[in-house]
């Protein structure tokens, strides 16, 4: 630690310092501008990024990895075209061996050098943010602006947040310390102690189809900066954003004199079950996963040699008791349901409303009037196809379509899902949100996740009953988000108590420009790890602390 | 966090602040004096503590817990007498229910109040340190001074260290934060966010027979201060030290207006398998365990609802290459083998020496001369029974005696274990260390732990070969400690590289008053979590960060 800092650490020290402050304050901060405007990114950035993205299509992806034996191309865009990008496909043993061989020198480089290199990778990715955004847009089905923000700027912010937590954790005590213990009348005992940060082993990141970068970056960079080589196993439907990530990460690593095999892409044929094969390798000691509860639970129960971080399914819940801004409430909820056609892990599903209706600034509103208010906003937001698709994007897979069919039969359909013709992509699969009315007794329906543009308005006996249902369903199935609308502080307090018991983050009275399905890096924690929807939060101390160990040596001075 | 601090927080704020500094510096610091001298603790403390200890013998232990249905008395001292202390024994459902009911108000009290109460418990225990020391002495078989230090002062230091790490983790960001995001030309988005520390559930601490307080306190206090009620399941052979701990913890909790059922004692009949029953309860979400590899692995594999922290067996190793202080080296190693007759989890077992001998300040020493040097020190330290027992203490159980019998047949006995008559306790079971010579090929013998006063001098081809054996055996079985003796920096570097690869803490050239089996709170990490001997270190960020979650709520300002 007394040596000259690594040049890339020096380059990024100010950014890292600001990020370290941000995680202690958890107030507003962002390092990567979220507006794709030419005023921010320059007049040519958008076109250059799109061209770079297009150059990948129907071609071999430029990645020189050990063990490559062939190519795989697996991506069909929700917007209705095949990407045709051909990724290296190969020998897992060679990849694991290369990753393992890369570990010692990366470990010995120390926290500063690793942080500098990781921040340089973020800077490089940021320079290619339009390229990334196009890739996220095409593979996830997100509208472009959302892909730019969630898949580009916000993903980079979350990566930086994870690096900051990990750096803080690695450096919470010095690299070496002198110890001098008084020894009565004799000379004191004096020792120097060296504390080495030692990584756990090879880390595996298992990406998802909907947020290939945002959900993968925290784990990828938390593992990498703490010294672990990372194997990235993308979803076969969303390889390109992570392939681009791996490409620039390897480029930066090589330029900085490190082994590029610290970051590897493990693309697969559909049905190859590469995640399962990798997850059970003894060399793999850390796994980050986003996806189904079933597979997340399988990983937790079977990849016993690894620390496993999972984000799974849940039943996100809104409790409506009363509001002093009925129009704002309906606008806010309706927007949340429409954004990315409900395909966010944070989209509300269960909307609990007293059967007797609620008090509002517009007087008493019946249950049906509240439902109609929300449905009306969704209808308005999705009425014009050209504007609709910029909010909804496209449907990511057939599973969502199947649930949309199924849900029409489980209750009274308050708002039917519609097919929208995409003005640009003729074969895009676009659907508007469905809202179905249920009773409190229909827990066998609303008590599990219906991933996609599906939500339920559920009539309850009272707000107390609604909170009981929240405690019960979130307690059993977990949730990433909860919200409450109430004008009475006592009701807000009761909702907060229920949220604490269920271990779910709560948003209160959102009627403006903040939505329950959005979480801000450096301020909001995403997931809590305190319920069944996730076993960890992005991003906090617990998320990073187990990715390395401290091994000390000591000797007398 | 804006309210008046809890009075107990105010009382102990300076101590906590000093401890928080200590964990960032990892230099020398101690809060609890380790000398039992009357000059430190007063003229009457020793006699009063012993009297308090004696008042427990052959009597009902004063503990008023829910669910008590009878009493159990299970403790036979290694010094040859039954303690006859009768502990409450009862209904687990009632205990778990009481612990669960105590959680919400303890959670809602917040980090400051909980830290204040926990530090008051430590202060109360410190006031009763002689009582504790007598209890540890009688149940573990440690000599009195060691029981006072390891079981009293050092255990309290480790508890404080765990509290400091947990407090730092809980307060690394504020309890609430204002977030203001610029919104172009419009008004900024403004929210206030509250971050609640939410405990995981009921915590279980499974104590061991040899270090009932030292090994239990970090987990106990890390869990308690982060909001989790704690059920303490002591080893049936060492109940009293933890019963005293639970007694005073409950006393302080009740005085401070909290539910005393936040800390409960679960004493058991031998063979009752209470740890297993408790470990599988769904309410139990954190488990701390010290003991056998077999049972620790069982916990990790079966108590899947809980975060499990284990310290298990390992093969502690010394590599001897050369020394510039042959006499000091032999004294240091010989003392380490003798202390508590080798019944520390940190006692060296495998001493790797080149068959061709080593260079020393006394000229070349053959393998046999090195072995004889160490054996000679052990013989001298244990020659006089009265002095011997103040180092060795007594043998904790029949398993150790069985291994002593067995080991005599596995190689050439260089130093035979002897029976020593204890000058005070006629029925005490006292044995001196055995040293057995093996070859590098005898890995089936030295490759596993022989817990007790058993060590092996193992002849190797070279120091490089010794390091290869260290890598292999520690890599496979784990170790809590390793040491090297070498005069050449290159050899020390090679040993450090091997220690990093094996994930074991290394002590270099100990020839004075620091011993490889000792670790200093606030400076040395105990275990690393980086090899099979333990899945966590005492005490670091990773050890505390998963004992709670952060659940947030947010609303517009």
HADDOCK unambig.tbl for C-alpha pairs under 7 A between the chains (distance, minus, plus):
assign (segid A and resid 23 and name CA) (segid B and resid 173 and name CA) 6.89 0.50 0.50
assign (segid A and resid 24 and name CA) (segid B and resid 172 and name CA) 5.81 0.50 0.50
assign (segid A and resid 24 and name CA) (segid B and resid 173 and name CA) 4.47 0.50 0.50
assign (segid A and resid 25 and name CA) (segid B and resid 173 and name CA) 5.73 0.50 0.50
assign (segid A and resid 25 and name CA) (segid B and resid 174 and name CA) 6.57 0.50 0.50
assign (segid A and resid 25 and name CA) (segid B and resid 177 and name CA) 6.87 0.50 0.50
assign (segid A and resid 26 and name CA) (segid B and resid 173 and name CA) 6.72 0.50 0.50
assign (segid A and resid 26 and name CA) (segid B and resid 177 and name CA) 6.33 0.50 0.50
assign (segid A and resid 27 and name CA) (segid B and resid 177 and name CA) 5.77 0.50 0.50
assign (segid A and resid 27 and name CA) (segid B and resid 178 and name CA) 5.70 0.50 0.50
assign (segid A and resid 27 and name CA) (segid B and resid 179 and name CA) 4.57 0.50 0.50
assign (segid A and resid 28 and name CA) (segid B and resid 179 and name CA) 4.87 0.50 0.50
assign (segid A and resid 28 and name CA) (segid B and resid 180 and name CA) 5.70 0.50 0.50
assign (segid A and resid 28 and name CA) (segid B and resid 181 and name CA) 5.99 0.50 0.50
assign (segid A and resid 172 and name CA) (segid B and resid 24 and name CA) 5.79 0.50 0.50
assign (segid A and resid 173 and name CA) (segid B and resid 23 and name CA) 6.88 0.50 0.50
assign (segid A and resid 173 and name CA) (segid B and resid 24 and name CA) 4.45 0.50 0.50
assign (segid A and resid 173 and name CA) (segid B and resid 25 and name CA) 5.72 0.50 0.50
assign (segid A and resid 173 and name CA) (segid B and resid 26 and name CA) 6.72 0.50 0.50
assign (segid A and resid 174 and name CA) (segid B and resid 25 and name CA) 6.59 0.50 0.50
assign (segid A and resid 177 and name CA) (segid B and resid 25 and name CA) 6.86 0.50 0.50
assign (segid A and resid 177 and name CA) (segid B and resid 26 and name CA) 6.33 0.50 0.50
assign (segid A and resid 177 and name CA) (segid B and resid 27 and name CA) 5.77 0.50 0.50
assign (segid A and resid 178 and name CA) (segid B and resid 27 and name CA) 5.68 0.50 0.50
assign (segid A and resid 179 and name CA) (segid B and resid 27 and name CA) 4.60 0.50 0.50
assign (segid A and resid 179 and name CA) (segid B and resid 28 and name CA) 4.88 0.50 0.50
assign (segid A and resid 180 and name CA) (segid B and resid 28 and name CA) 5.70 0.50 0.50
assign (segid A and resid 181 and name CA) (segid B and resid 28 and name CA) 5.99 0.50 0.50
assign (segid A and resid 500 and name CA) (segid B and resid 551 and name CA) 6.54 0.50 0.50
assign (segid A and resid 503 and name CA) (segid B and resid 551 and name CA) 6.12 0.50 0.50
assign (segid A and resid 504 and name CA) (segid B and resid 551 and name CA) 6.18 0.50 0.50
assign (segid A and resid 505 and name CA) (segid B and resid 551 and name CA) 5.39 0.50 0.50
assign (segid A and resid 505 and name CA) (segid B and resid 552 and name CA) 4.94 0.50 0.50
assign (segid A and resid 505 and name CA) (segid B and resid 553 and name CA) 5.67 0.50 0.50
assign (segid A and resid 506 and name CA) (segid B and resid 552 and name CA) 6.37 0.50 0.50
assign (segid A and resid 506 and name CA) (segid B and resid 553 and name CA) 4.47 0.50 0.50
assign (segid A and resid 506 and name CA) (segid B and resid 554 and name CA) 6.45 0.50 0.50
assign (segid A and resid 507 and name CA) (segid B and resid 553 and name CA) 5.61 0.50 0.50
assign (segid A and resid 507 and name CA) (segid B and resid 554 and name CA) 4.99 0.50 0.50
assign (segid A and resid 507 and name CA) (segid B and resid 555 and name CA) 6.04 0.50 0.50
assign (segid A and resid 508 and name CA) (segid B and resid 554 and name CA) 6.07 0.50 0.50
assign (segid A and resid 508 and name CA) (segid B and resid 555 and name CA) 4.89 0.50 0.50
assign (segid A and resid 509 and name CA) (segid B and resid 555 and name CA) 6.53 0.50 0.50
assign (segid A and resid 528 and name CA) (segid B and resid 549 and name CA) 6.35 0.50 0.50
assign (segid A and resid 528 and name CA) (segid B and resid 550 and name CA) 6.25 0.50 0.50
assign (segid A and resid 528 and name CA) (segid B and resid 551 and name CA) 6.00 0.50 0.50
assign (segid A and resid 529 and name CA) (segid B and resid 549 and name CA) 6.53 0.50 0.50
assign (segid A and resid 530 and name CA) (segid B and resid 549 and name CA) 6.00 0.50 0.50
assign (segid A and resid 541 and name CA) (segid B and resid 545 and name CA) 6.08 0.50 0.50
assign (segid A and resid 542 and name CA) (segid B and resid 542 and name CA) 6.80 0.50 0.50
assign (segid A and resid 542 and name CA) (segid B and resid 545 and name CA) 4.61 0.50 0.50
assign (segid A and resid 542 and name CA) (segid B and resid 546 and name CA) 5.38 0.50 0.50
assign (segid A and resid 545 and name CA) (segid B and resid 541 and name CA) 6.08 0.50 0.50
assign (segid A and resid 545 and name CA) (segid B and resid 542 and name CA) 4.61 0.50 0.50
assign (segid A and resid 546 and name CA) (segid B and resid 542 and name CA) 5.36 0.50 0.50
assign (segid A and resid 549 and name CA) (segid B and resid 528 and name CA) 6.34 0.50 0.50
assign (segid A and resid 549 and name CA) (segid B and resid 529 and name CA) 6.52 0.50 0.50
assign (segid A and resid 549 and name CA) (segid B and resid 530 and name CA) 6.01 0.50 0.50
assign (segid A and resid 550 and name CA) (segid B and resid 528 and name CA) 6.25 0.50 0.50
assign (segid A and resid 551 and name CA) (segid B and resid 500 and name CA) 6.55 0.50 0.50
assign (segid A and resid 551 and name CA) (segid B and resid 503 and name CA) 6.12 0.50 0.50
assign (segid A and resid 551 and name CA) (segid B and resid 504 and name CA) 6.19 0.50 0.50
assign (segid A and resid 551 and name CA) (segid B and resid 505 and name CA) 5.40 0.50 0.50
assign (segid A and resid 551 and name CA) (segid B and resid 528 and name CA) 6.00 0.50 0.50
assign (segid A and resid 552 and name CA) (segid B and resid 505 and name CA) 4.94 0.50 0.50
assign (segid A and resid 552 and name CA) (segid B and resid 506 and name CA) 6.36 0.50 0.50
assign (segid A and resid 553 and name CA) (segid B and resid 505 and name CA) 5.68 0.50 0.50
assign (segid A and resid 553 and name CA) (segid B and resid 506 and name CA) 4.48 0.50 0.50
assign (segid A and resid 553 and name CA) (segid B and resid 507 and name CA) 5.64 0.50 0.50
assign (segid A and resid 554 and name CA) (segid B and resid 506 and name CA) 6.44 0.50 0.50
assign (segid A and resid 554 and name CA) (segid B and resid 507 and name CA) 4.98 0.50 0.50
assign (segid A and resid 554 and name CA) (segid B and resid 508 and name CA) 6.06 0.50 0.50
assign (segid A and resid 555 and name CA) (segid B and resid 507 and name CA) 6.03 0.50 0.50
assign (segid A and resid 555 and name CA) (segid B and resid 508 and name CA) 4.88 0.50 0.50
assign (segid A and resid 555 and name CA) (segid B and resid 509 and name CA) 6.53 0.50 0.50
